[in-house]
Amino acid sequence: MMCEELLQALVQYQMQQGEKPSTLRLNQDYYRTVLEQLAYPDWLMEKKIKNLDQTFLGVQVELTSEVETFEIRRIKKLAEF
């Protein structure tokens, strides 16, 4: 299942890095399938896909056609003085 693949990748990332990723880049069709597998109702799936400022399991989501499935990113922030 796609849902299990994504969840496994997120858990593995967090175990290896010791922190959550800052961005999860998802293909829109892949994201829709994951939400369907999690039994999200249609109205909520549409709302989540249209919302530009969204999260999935506490990770910022960026929907893009540049990836086939998903890509996990960690953006390092520079220290503020």
PyMOL Python script that loads the backbone (N, CA, C, O; Angstrom):
from pymol import cmd

cmd.read_pdbstr("""\
ATOM      1  N   MET A   1       0.839  -1.192   0.000  1.00  0.00           N
ATOM      2  CA  MET A   1       0.000   0.000   0.000  1.00  0.00           C
ATOM      3  C   MET A   1       0.879   1.249   0.000  1.00  0.00           C
ATOM      4  O   MET A   1       1.936   1.290   0.629  1.00  0.00           O
ATOM      5  N   MET A   2       0.420   2.243  -0.708  1.00  0.00           N
ATOM      6  CA  MET A   2       1.163   3.501  -0.780  1.00  0.00           C
ATOM      7  C   MET A   2       1.250   4.166   0.580  1.00  0.00           C
ATOM      8  O   MET A   2       2.277   4.738   0.946  1.00  0.00           O
ATOM      9  N   CYS A   3       0.165   4.081   1.316  1.00  0.00           N
ATOM     10  CA  CYS A   3       0.116   4.686   2.642  1.00  0.00           C
ATOM     11  C   CYS A   3       1.213   4.109   3.539  1.00  0.00           C
ATOM     12  O   CYS A   3       1.915   4.852   4.225  1.00  0.00           O
ATOM     13  N   GLU A   4       1.354   2.798   3.530  1.00  0.00           N
ATOM     14  CA  GLU A   4       2.369   2.147   4.361  1.00  0.00           C
ATOM     15  C   GLU A   4       3.772   2.526   3.917  1.00  0.00           C
ATOM     16  O   GLU A   4       4.661   2.696   4.752  1.00  0.00           O
ATOM     17  N   GLU A   5       3.982   2.662   2.617  1.00  0.00           N
ATOM     18  CA  GLU A   5       5.285   3.046   2.078  1.00  0.00           C
ATOM     19  C   GLU A   5       5.675   4.444   2.569  1.00  0.00           C
ATOM     20  O   GLU A   5       6.812   4.665   2.985  1.00  0.00           O
ATOM     21  N   LEU A   6       4.737   5.372   2.518  1.00  0.00           N
ATOM     22  CA  LEU A   6       4.989   6.739   2.961  1.00  0.00           C
ATOM     23  C   LEU A   6       5.228   6.795   4.464  1.00  0.00           C
ATOM     24  O   LEU A   6       6.168   7.446   4.919  1.00  0.00           O
ATOM     25  N   LEU A   7       4.386   6.120   5.235  1.00  0.00           N
ATOM     26  CA  LEU A   7       4.550   6.114   6.690  1.00  0.00           C
ATOM     27  C   LEU A   7       5.880   5.487   7.090  1.00  0.00           C
ATOM     28  O   LEU A   7       6.546   5.982   8.000  1.00  0.00           O
ATOM     29  N   GLN A   8       6.272   4.412   6.427  1.00  0.00           N
ATOM     30  CA  GLN A   8       7.544   3.758   6.724  1.00  0.00           C
ATOM     31  C   GLN A   8       8.710   4.704   6.438  1.00  0.00           C
ATOM     32  O   GLN A   8       9.654   4.777   7.225  1.00  0.00           O
ATOM     33  N   ALA A   9       8.652   5.421   5.330  1.00  0.00           N
ATOM     34  CA  ALA A   9       9.718   6.357   4.986  1.00  0.00           C
ATOM     35  C   ALA A   9       9.810   7.491   6.006  1.00  0.00           C
ATOM     36  O   ALA A   9      10.910   7.900   6.376  1.00  0.00           O
ATOM     37  N   LEU A  10       8.671   7.998   6.461  1.00  0.00           N
ATOM     38  CA  LEU A  10       8.675   9.070   7.462  1.00  0.00           C
ATOM     39  C   LEU A  10       9.244   8.592   8.795  1.00  0.00           C
ATOM     40  O   LEU A  10      10.037   9.295   9.420  1.00  0.00           O
ATOM     41  N   VAL A  11       8.843   7.404   9.229  1.00  0.00           N
ATOM     42  CA  VAL A  11       9.345   6.852  10.493  1.00  0.00           C
ATOM     43  C   VAL A  11      10.838   6.583  10.390  1.00  0.00           C
ATOM     44  O   VAL A  11      11.591   6.900  11.312  1.00  0.00           O
ATOM     45  N   GLN A  12      11.269   6.007   9.288  1.00  0.00           N
ATOM     46  CA  GLN A  12      12.686   5.703   9.093  1.00  0.00           C
ATOM     47  C   GLN A  12      13.513   6.987   9.083  1.00  0.00           C
ATOM     48  O   GLN A  12      14.590   7.031   9.678  1.00  0.00           O
ATOM     49  N   TYR A  13      13.024   8.025   8.420  1.00  0.00           N
ATOM     50  CA  TYR A  13      13.716   9.309   8.389  1.00  0.00           C
ATOM     51  C   TYR A  13      13.875   9.863   9.801  1.00  0.00           C
ATOM     52  O   TYR A  13      14.957  10.305  10.186  1.00  0.00           O
ATOM     53  N   GLN A  14      12.792   9.835  10.563  1.00  0.00           N
ATOM     54  CA  GLN A  14      12.825  10.391  11.910  1.00  0.00           C
ATOM     55  C   GLN A  14      13.761   9.592  12.813  1.00  0.00           C
ATOM     56  O   GLN A  14      14.441  10.174  13.659  1.00  0.00           O
ATOM     57  N   MET A  15      13.808   8.280  12.651  1.00  0.00           N
ATOM     58  CA  MET A  15      14.707   7.459  13.466  1.00  0.00           C
ATOM     59  C   MET A  15      16.168   7.736  13.113  1.00  0.00           C
ATOM     60  O   MET A  15      17.017   7.783  14.003  1.00  0.00           O
ATOM     61  N   GLN A  16      16.468   7.918  11.838  1.00  0.00           N
ATOM     62  CA  GLN A  16      17.841   8.149  11.406  1.00  0.00           C
ATOM     63  C   GLN A  16      18.310   9.566  11.702  1.00  0.00           C
ATOM     64  O   GLN A  16      19.453   9.768  12.113  1.00  0.00           O
ATOM     65  N   GLN A  17      17.442  10.543  11.499  1.00  0.00           N
ATOM     66  CA  GLN A  17      17.824  11.946  11.650  1.00  0.00           C
ATOM     67  C   GLN A  17      17.554  12.498  13.049  1.00  0.00           C
ATOM     68  O   GLN A  17      18.133  13.512  13.439  1.00  0.00           O
ATOM     69  N   GLY A  18      16.687  11.844  13.792  1.00  0.00           N
ATOM     70  CA  GLY A  18      16.358  12.315  15.131  1.00  0.00           C
ATOM     71  C   GLY A  18      15.376  13.471  15.151  1.00  0.00           C
ATOM     72  O   GLY A  18      15.139  14.060  16.206  1.00  0.00           O
ATOM     73  N   GLU A  19      14.805  13.804  14.013  1.00  0.00           N
ATOM     74  CA  GLU A  19      13.822  14.884  13.935  1.00  0.00           C
ATOM     75  C   GLU A  19      12.938  14.682  12.712  1.00  0.00           C
ATOM     76  O   GLU A  19      13.265  13.916  11.806  1.00  0.00           O
ATOM     77  N   LYS A  20      11.814  15.383  12.709  1.00  0.00           N
ATOM     78  CA  LYS A  20      10.902  15.286  11.572  1.00  0.00           C
ATOM     79  C   LYS A  20      11.489  16.044  10.385  1.00  0.00           C
ATOM     80  O   LYS A  20      12.256  16.989  10.572  1.00  0.00           O
ATOM     81  N   PRO A  21      11.135  15.639   9.167  1.00  0.00           N
ATOM     82  CA  PRO A  21      11.551  16.431   8.005  1.00  0.00           C
ATOM     83  C   PRO A  21      10.807  17.757   8.004  1.00  0.00           C
ATOM     84  O   PRO A  21       9.752  17.882   8.626  1.00  0.00           O
ATOM     85  N   SER A  22      11.352  18.742   7.309  1.00  0.00           N
ATOM     86  CA  SER A  22      10.664  20.026   7.264  1.00  0.00           C
ATOM     87  C   SER A  22       9.637  20.086   6.139  1.00  0.00           C
ATOM     88  O   SER A  22       8.648  20.813   6.241  1.00  0.00           O
ATOM     89  N   THR A  23       9.862  19.326   5.066  1.00  0.00           N
ATOM     90  CA  THR A  23       8.932  19.345   3.940  1.00  0.00           C
ATOM     91  C   THR A  23       8.753  17.954   3.356  1.00  0.00           C
ATOM     92  O   THR A  23       9.702  17.177   3.243  1.00  0.00           O
ATOM     93  N   LEU A  24       7.542  17.669   2.997  1.00  0.00           N
ATOM     94  CA  LEU A  24       7.206  16.424   2.314  1.00  0.00           C
ATOM     95  C   LEU A  24       6.632  16.818   0.957  1.00  0.00           C
ATOM     96  O   LEU A  24       5.521  17.343   0.874  1.00  0.00           O
ATOM     97  N   ARG A  25       7.395  16.564  -0.109  1.00  0.00           N
ATOM     98  CA  ARG A  25       6.940  16.870  -1.464  1.00  0.00           C
ATOM     99  C   ARG A  25       6.197  15.650  -1.994  1.00  0.00           C
ATOM    100  O   ARG A  25       6.739  14.546  -2.032  1.00  0.00           O
ATOM    101  N   LEU A  26       4.954  15.864  -2.402  1.00  0.00           N
ATOM    102  CA  LEU A  26       4.104  14.763  -2.849  1.00  0.00           C
ATOM    103  C   LEU A  26       3.515  15.050  -4.220  1.00  0.00           C
ATOM    104  O   LEU A  26       3.142  16.182  -4.529  1.00  0.00           O
ATOM    105  N   ASN A  27       3.436  14.008  -5.035  1.00  0.00           N
ATOM    106  CA  ASN A  27       2.680  14.081  -6.269  1.00  0.00           C
ATOM    107  C   ASN A  27       1.205  14.134  -5.865  1.00  0.00           C
ATOM    108  O   ASN A  27       0.778  13.399  -4.974  1.00  0.00           O
ATOM    109  N   GLN A  28       0.435  14.995  -6.514  1.00  0.00           N
ATOM    110  CA  GLN A  28      -0.963  15.189  -6.121  1.00  0.00           C
ATOM    111  C   GLN A  28      -1.781  13.908  -6.236  1.00  0.00           C
ATOM    112  O   GLN A  28      -2.602  13.632  -5.362  1.00  0.00           O
ATOM    113  N   ASP A  29      -1.580  13.123  -7.284  1.00  0.00           N
ATOM    114  CA  ASP A  29      -2.323  11.866  -7.442  1.00  0.00           C
ATOM    115  C   ASP A  29      -1.925  10.857  -6.368  1.00  0.00           C
ATOM    116  O   ASP A  29      -2.772  10.132  -5.844  1.00  0.00           O
ATOM    117  N   TYR A  30      -0.643  10.814  -6.047  1.00  0.00           N
ATOM    118  CA  TYR A  30      -0.151   9.918  -4.997  1.00  0.00           C
ATOM    119  C   TYR A  30      -0.770  10.314  -3.650  1.00  0.00           C
ATOM    120  O   TYR A  30      -1.213   9.460  -2.883  1.00  0.00           O
ATOM    121  N   TYR A  31      -0.791  11.624  -3.379  1.00  0.00           N
ATOM    122  CA  TYR A  31      -1.354  12.133  -2.130  1.00  0.00           C
ATOM    123  C   TYR A  31      -2.835  11.765  -2.019  1.00  0.00           C
ATOM    124  O   TYR A  31      -3.295  11.352  -0.955  1.00  0.00           O
ATOM    125  N   ARG A  32      -3.573  11.913  -3.110  1.00  0.00           N
ATOM    126  CA  ARG A  32      -4.998  11.564  -3.115  1.00  0.00           C
ATOM    127  C   ARG A  32      -5.183  10.079  -2.784  1.00  0.00           C
ATOM    128  O   ARG A  32      -6.073   9.718  -2.013  1.00  0.00           O
ATOM    129  N   THR A  33      -4.342   9.223  -3.368  1.00  0.00           N
ATOM    130  CA  THR A  33      -4.434   7.784  -3.112  1.00  0.00           C
ATOM    131  C   THR A  33      -4.131   7.468  -1.654  1.00  0.00           C
ATOM    132  O   THR A  33      -4.802   6.633  -1.046  1.00  0.00           O
ATOM    133  N   VAL A  34      -3.128   8.127  -1.092  1.00  0.00           N
ATOM    134  CA  VAL A  34      -2.794   7.921   0.322  1.00  0.00           C
ATOM    135  C   VAL A  34      -3.975   8.317   1.200  1.00  0.00           C
ATOM    136  O   VAL A  34      -4.334   7.588   2.125  1.00  0.00           O
ATOM    137  N   LEU A  35      -4.579   9.464   0.918  1.00  0.00           N
ATOM    138  CA  LEU A  35      -5.731   9.911   1.706  1.00  0.00           C
ATOM    139  C   LEU A  35      -6.908   8.945   1.559  1.00  0.00           C
ATOM    140  O   LEU A  35      -7.621   8.687   2.529  1.00  0.00           O
ATOM    141  N   GLU A  36      -7.113   8.414   0.357  1.00  0.00           N
ATOM    142  CA  GLU A  36      -8.173   7.418   0.151  1.00  0.00           C
ATOM    143  C   GLU A  36      -7.901   6.167   0.979  1.00  0.00           C
ATOM    144  O   GLU A  36      -8.819   5.608   1.580  1.00  0.00           O
ATOM    145  N   GLN A  37      -6.647   5.725   1.013  1.00  0.00           N
ATOM    146  CA  GLN A  37      -6.293   4.538   1.784  1.00  0.00           C
ATOM    147  C   GLN A  37      -6.483   4.764   3.283  1.00  0.00           C
ATOM    148  O   GLN A  37      -6.720   3.819   4.036  1.00  0.00           O
ATOM    149  N   LEU A  38      -6.376   6.014   3.706  1.00  0.00           N
ATOM    150  CA  LEU A  38      -6.612   6.349   5.112  1.00  0.00           C
ATOM    151  C   LEU A  38      -8.090   6.628   5.389  1.00  0.00           C
ATOM    152  O   LEU A  38      -8.449   7.067   6.482  1.00  0.00           O
ATOM    153  N   ALA A  39      -8.943   6.374   4.398  1.00  0.00           N
ATOM    154  CA  ALA A  39     -10.404   6.504   4.498  1.00  0.00           C
ATOM    155  C   ALA A  39     -10.859   7.946   4.758  1.00  0.00           C
ATOM    156  O   ALA A  39     -11.838   8.168   5.470  1.00  0.00           O
ATOM    157  N   TYR A  40     -10.152   8.922   4.182  1.00  0.00           N
ATOM    158  CA  TYR A  40     -10.596  10.307   4.263  1.00  0.00           C
ATOM    159  C   TYR A  40     -11.845  10.461   3.397  1.00  0.00           C
ATOM    160  O   TYR A  40     -11.898   9.898   2.304  1.00  0.00           O
ATOM    161  N   PRO A  41     -12.845  11.204   3.856  1.00  0.00           N
ATOM    162  CA  PRO A  41     -14.017  11.452   3.009  1.00  0.00           C
ATOM    163  C   PRO A  41     -13.628  12.372   1.837  1.00  0.00           C
ATOM    164  O   PRO A  41     -12.658  13.125   1.926  1.00  0.00           O
ATOM    165  N   ASP A  42     -14.392  12.300   0.751  1.00  0.00           N
ATOM    166  CA  ASP A  42     -14.084  13.077  -0.457  1.00  0.00           C
ATOM    167  C   ASP A  42     -13.955  14.570  -0.176  1.00  0.00           C
ATOM    168  O   ASP A  42     -13.034  15.217  -0.676  1.00  0.00           O
ATOM    169  N   TRP A  43     -14.871  15.122   0.620  1.00  0.00           N
ATOM    170  CA  TRP A  43     -14.840  16.558   0.872  1.00  0.00           C
ATOM    171  C   TRP A  43     -13.558  16.968   1.591  1.00  0.00           C
ATOM    172  O   TRP A  43     -13.024  18.046   1.331  1.00  0.00           O
ATOM    173  N   LEU A  44     -13.060  16.126   2.489  1.00  0.00           N
ATOM    174  CA  LEU A  44     -11.840  16.457   3.221  1.00  0.00           C
ATOM    175  C   LEU A  44     -10.610  16.310   2.328  1.00  0.00           C
ATOM    176  O   LEU A  44      -9.663  17.090   2.437  1.00  0.00           O
ATOM    177  N   MET A  45     -10.623  15.311   1.445  1.00  0.00           N
ATOM    178  CA  MET A  45      -9.512  15.163   0.495  1.00  0.00           C
ATOM    179  C   MET A  45      -9.408  16.401  -0.389  1.00  0.00           C
ATOM    180  O   MET A  45      -8.316  16.929  -0.596  1.00  0.00           O
ATOM    181  N   GLU A  46     -10.540  16.863  -0.907  1.00  0.00           N
ATOM    182  CA  GLU A  46     -10.536  18.060  -1.761  1.00  0.00           C
ATOM    183  C   GLU A  46     -10.025  19.272  -0.997  1.00  0.00           C
ATOM    184  O   GLU A  46      -9.254  20.069  -1.531  1.00  0.00           O
ATOM    185  N   LYS A  47     -10.450  19.409   0.239  1.00  0.00           N
ATOM    186  CA  LYS A  47     -10.017  20.540   1.063  1.00  0.00           C
ATOM    187  C   LYS A  47      -8.508  20.488   1.292  1.00  0.00           C
ATOM    188  O   LYS A  47      -7.830  21.509   1.178  1.00  0.00           O
ATOM    189  N   LYS A  48      -7.979  19.307   1.614  1.00  0.00           N
ATOM    190  CA  LYS A  48      -6.551  19.167   1.870  1.00  0.00           C
ATOM    191  C   LYS A  48      -5.732  19.406   0.602  1.00  0.00           C
ATOM    192  O   LYS A  48      -4.653  19.994   0.673  1.00  0.00           O
ATOM    193  N   ILE A  49      -6.216  18.967  -0.538  1.00  0.00           N
ATOM    194  CA  ILE A  49      -5.473  19.135  -1.786  1.00  0.00           C
ATOM    195  C   ILE A  49      -5.469  20.602  -2.233  1.00  0.00           C
ATOM    196  O   ILE A  49      -4.476  21.077  -2.785  1.00  0.00           O
ATOM    197  N   LYS A  50      -6.566  21.314  -1.999  1.00  0.00           N
ATOM    198  CA  LYS A  50      -6.652  22.719  -2.412  1.00  0.00           C
ATOM    199  C   LYS A  50      -5.949  23.663  -1.448  1.00  0.00           C
ATOM    200  O   LYS A  50      -5.554  24.761  -1.841  1.00  0.00           O
ATOM    201  N   ASN A  51      -5.788  23.260  -0.202  1.00  0.00           N
ATOM    202  CA  ASN A  51      -5.167  24.103   0.811  1.00  0.00           C
ATOM    203  C   ASN A  51      -3.662  24.176   0.571  1.00  0.00           C
ATOM    204  O   ASN A  51      -2.988  23.146   0.550  1.00  0.00           O
ATOM    205  N   LEU A  52      -3.130  25.382   0.390  1.00  0.00           N
ATOM    206  CA  LEU A  52      -1.698  25.538   0.121  1.00  0.00           C
ATOM    207  C   LEU A  52      -0.850  25.408   1.380  1.00  0.00           C
ATOM    208  O   LEU A  52       0.312  25.009   1.302  1.00  0.00           O
ATOM    209  N   ASP A  53      -1.409  25.737   2.527  1.00  0.00           N
ATOM    210  CA  ASP A  53      -0.672  25.665   3.791  1.00  0.00           C
ATOM    211  C   ASP A  53      -1.176  24.444   4.556  1.00  0.00           C
ATOM    212  O   ASP A  53      -2.034  24.563   5.431  1.00  0.00           O
ATOM    213  N   GLN A  54      -0.640  23.275   4.224  1.00  0.00           N
ATOM    214  CA  GLN A  54      -1.152  22.045   4.808  1.00  0.00           C
ATOM    215  C   GLN A  54      -0.037  21.193   5.388  1.00  0.00           C
ATOM    216  O   GLN A  54       1.138  21.350   5.056  1.00  0.00           O
ATOM    217  N   THR A  55      -0.445  20.291   6.261  1.00  0.00           N
ATOM    218  CA  THR A  55       0.502  19.357   6.863  1.00  0.00           C
ATOM    219  C   THR A  55      -0.065  17.946   6.775  1.00  0.00           C
ATOM    220  O   THR A  55      -1.273  17.744   6.642  1.00  0.00           O
ATOM    221  N   PHE A  56       0.848  16.971   6.853  1.00  0.00           N
ATOM    222  CA  PHE A  56       0.470  15.564   6.905  1.00  0.00           C
ATOM    223  C   PHE A  56       1.300  14.950   8.011  1.00  0.00           C
ATOM    224  O   PHE A  56       2.524  14.869   7.904  1.00  0.00           O
ATOM    225  N   LEU A  57       0.639  14.516   9.075  1.00  0.00           N
ATOM    226  CA  LEU A  57       1.317  13.965  10.253  1.00  0.00           C
ATOM    227  C   LEU A  57       2.341  14.944  10.822  1.00  0.00           C
ATOM    228  O   LEU A  57       3.417  14.544  11.266  1.00  0.00           O
ATOM    229  N   GLY A  58       1.997  16.222  10.802  1.00  0.00           N
ATOM    230  CA  GLY A  58       2.854  17.249  11.380  1.00  0.00           C
ATOM    231  C   GLY A  58       3.989  17.716  10.491  1.00  0.00           C
ATOM    232  O   GLY A  58       4.852  18.464  10.950  1.00  0.00           O
ATOM    233  N   VAL A  59       4.018  17.300   9.238  1.00  0.00           N
ATOM    234  CA  VAL A  59       5.072  17.691   8.302  1.00  0.00           C
ATOM    235  C   VAL A  59       4.448  18.549   7.203  1.00  0.00           C
ATOM    236  O   VAL A  59       3.414  18.192   6.638  1.00  0.00           O
ATOM    237  N   GLN A  60       5.087  19.687   6.903  1.00  0.00           N
ATOM    238  CA  GLN A  60       4.596  20.575   5.855  1.00  0.00           C
ATOM    239  C   GLN A  60       4.559  19.842   4.515  1.00  0.00           C
ATOM    240  O   GLN A  60       5.520  19.166   4.149  1.00  0.00           O
ATOM    241  N   VAL A  61       3.451  19.973   3.785  1.00  0.00           N
ATOM    242  CA  VAL A  61       3.263  19.281   2.507  1.00  0.00           C
ATOM    243  C   VAL A  61       3.372  20.276   1.357  1.00  0.00           C
ATOM    244  O   VAL A  61       2.820  21.374   1.409  1.00  0.00           O
ATOM    245  N   GLU A  62       4.095  19.866   0.323  1.00  0.00           N
ATOM    246  CA  GLU A  62       4.168  20.624  -0.928  1.00  0.00           C
ATOM    247  C   GLU A  62       3.724  19.682  -2.047  1.00  0.00           C
ATOM    248  O   GLU A  62       4.379  18.673  -2.310  1.00  0.00           O
ATOM    249  N   LEU A  63       2.620  20.010  -2.698  1.00  0.00           N
ATOM    250  CA  LEU A  63       2.137  19.193  -3.811  1.00  0.00           C
ATOM    251  C   LEU A  63       2.816  19.656  -5.092  1.00  0.00           C
ATOM    252  O   LEU A  63       2.827  20.847  -5.404  1.00  0.00           O
ATOM    253  N   THR A  64       3.385  18.704  -5.835  1.00  0.00           N
ATOM    254  CA  THR A  64       4.121  19.037  -7.048  1.00  0.00           C
ATOM    255  C   THR A  64       4.055  17.888  -8.043  1.00  0.00           C
ATOM    256  O   THR A  64       3.894  16.727  -7.667  1.00  0.00           O
ATOM    257  N   SER A  65       4.179  18.229  -9.303  1.00  0.00           N
ATOM    258  CA  SER A  65       4.246  17.194 -10.339  1.00  0.00           C
ATOM    259  C   SER A  65       5.697  16.842 -10.661  1.00  0.00           C
ATOM    260  O   SER A  65       5.955  16.032 -11.551  1.00  0.00           O
ATOM    261  N   GLU A  66       6.642  17.445  -9.943  1.00  0.00           N
ATOM    262  CA  GLU A  66       8.068  17.203 -10.177  1.00  0.00           C
ATOM    263  C   GLU A  66       8.539  15.858  -9.628  1.00  0.00           C
ATOM    264  O   GLU A  66       9.623  15.394  -9.981  1.00  0.00           O
ATOM    265  N   VAL A  67       7.738  15.229  -8.771  1.00  0.00           N
ATOM    266  CA  VAL A  67       8.091  13.918  -8.224  1.00  0.00           C
ATOM    267  C   VAL A  67       6.999  12.915  -8.595  1.00  0.00           C
ATOM    268  O   VAL A  67       5.832  13.278  -8.736  1.00  0.00           O
ATOM    269  N   GLU A  68       7.396  11.646  -8.751  1.00  0.00           N
ATOM    270  CA  GLU A  68       6.406  10.614  -9.098  1.00  0.00           C
ATOM    271  C   GLU A  68       5.562  10.203  -7.902  1.00  0.00           C
ATOM    272  O   GLU A  68       4.354   9.999  -8.025  1.00  0.00           O
ATOM    273  N   THR A  69       6.202  10.081  -6.742  1.00  0.00           N
ATOM    274  CA  THR A  69       5.483   9.664  -5.535  1.00  0.00           C
ATOM    275  C   THR A  69       5.698  10.699  -4.439  1.00  0.00           C
ATOM    276  O   THR A  69       4.864  11.582  -4.238  1.00  0.00           O
ATOM    277  N   PHE A  70       6.832  10.587  -3.724  1.00  0.00           N
ATOM    278  CA  PHE A  70       7.110  11.554  -2.668  1.00  0.00           C
ATOM    279  C   PHE A  70       8.609  11.769  -2.519  1.00  0.00           C
ATOM    280  O   PHE A  70       9.426  10.974  -2.982  1.00  0.00           O
ATOM    281  N   GLU A  71       8.937  12.869  -1.857  1.00  0.00           N
ATOM    282  CA  GLU A  71      10.322  13.218  -1.562  1.00  0.00           C
ATOM    283  C   GLU A  71      10.337  13.867  -0.187  1.00  0.00           C
ATOM    284  O   GLU A  71       9.527  14.748   0.097  1.00  0.00           O
ATOM    285  N   ILE A  72      11.255  13.433   0.661  1.00  0.00           N
ATOM    286  CA  ILE A  72      11.357  13.976   2.013  1.00  0.00           C
ATOM    287  C   ILE A  72      12.540  14.934   2.044  1.00  0.00           C
ATOM    288  O   ILE A  72      13.629  14.605   1.573  1.00  0.00           O
ATOM    289  N   ARG A  73      12.319  16.123   2.603  1.00  0.00           N
ATOM    290  CA  ARG A  73      13.373  17.137   2.656  1.00  0.00           C
ATOM    291  C   ARG A  73      13.536  17.683   4.064  1.00  0.00           C
ATOM    292  O   ARG A  73      12.584  17.791   4.836  1.00  0.00           O
ATOM    293  N   ARG A  74      14.765  18.016   4.359  1.00  0.00           N
ATOM    294  CA  ARG A  74      15.071  18.716   5.605  1.00  0.00           C
ATOM    295  C   ARG A  74      15.786  19.991   5.219  1.00  0.00           C
ATOM    296  O   ARG A  74      16.872  19.939   4.641  1.00  0.00           O
ATOM    297  N   ILE A  75      15.209  21.117   5.523  1.00  0.00           N
ATOM    298  CA  ILE A  75      15.814  22.404   5.214  1.00  0.00           C
ATOM    299  C   ILE A  75      16.439  22.940   6.492  1.00  0.00           C
ATOM    300  O   ILE A  75      15.757  23.184   7.487  1.00  0.00           O
ATOM    301  N   LYS A  76      17.750  23.114   6.438  1.00  0.00           N
ATOM    302  CA  LYS A  76      18.462  23.609   7.616  1.00  0.00           C
ATOM    303  C   LYS A  76      18.289  25.114   7.714  1.00  0.00           C
ATOM    304  O   LYS A  76      18.450  25.840   6.734  1.00  0.00           O
ATOM    305  N   LYS A  77      17.963  25.561   8.894  1.00  0.00           N
ATOM    306  CA  LYS A  77      17.790  26.988   9.126  1.00  0.00           C
ATOM    307  C   LYS A  77      19.088  27.548   9.693  1.00  0.00           C
ATOM    308  O   LYS A  77      19.745  26.918  10.522  1.00  0.00           O
ATOM    309  N   LEU A  78      19.439  28.730   9.234  1.00  0.00           N
ATOM    310  CA  LEU A  78      20.619  29.393   9.762  1.00  0.00           C
ATOM    311  C   LEU A  78      20.281  29.988  11.120  1.00  0.00           C
ATOM    312  O   LEU A  78      19.153  30.417  11.364  1.00  0.00           O
ATOM    313  N   ALA A  79      21.260  30.006  11.986  1.00  0.00           N
ATOM    314  CA  ALA A  79      21.042  30.556  13.323  1.00  0.00           C
ATOM    315  C   ALA A  79      20.750  32.050  13.223  1.00  0.00           C
ATOM    316  O   ALA A  79      21.394  32.775  12.465  1.00  0.00           O
ATOM    317  N   GLU A  80      19.784  32.488  13.990  1.00  0.00           N
ATOM    318  CA  GLU A  80      19.440  33.910  14.010  1.00  0.00           C
ATOM    319  C   GLU A  80      20.171  34.577  15.161  1.00  0.00           C
ATOM    320  O   GLU A  80      20.299  34.021  16.252  1.00  0.00           O
ATOM    321  N   PHE A  81      20.641  35.773  14.890  1.00  0.00           N
ATOM    322  CA  PHE A  81      21.373  36.518  15.928  1.00  0.00           C
ATOM    323  C   PHE A  81      20.529  37.606  16.502  1.00  0.00           C
ATOM    324  O   PHE A  81      20.978  38.334  17.387  1.00  0.00           O
TER     325      PHE A  81
END
""", "prot")
cmd.dss("prot")
cmd.show_as("cartoon", "prot")
cmd.util.cbc("prot")
cmd.orient("prot")
